[in-house]
């Protein structure tokens, strides 16, 4: 009884996997040529900003964190170089 049920489960899984692979491949559209045109276009923009608003926000956030981190490191070095007061 258990062998029959187990066999039916494996058969159902096999059919489901075949159906999933064949149907999902038909729905996808190749967007690579569109992206190539966008990034190869000569419009004076740097390549790291051609992706749009999201790229610009990520760039600004990265630059802000870099400047703040550099400032904090310089502050820490300056603070560590000062003699400590004895109480």
WOWOGI-V967936 format. One record per pair of residues at least 24 apart in sequence whose C-alpha atoms are under 6 Angstrom apart, sorted by the first residue. I is the first residue (numbers start at 1). J is the second residue. Records with the same first field share a line. If there is no record, write none. Layout:
BEGIN
I = J, J
END
This chain:
BEGIN
none
END
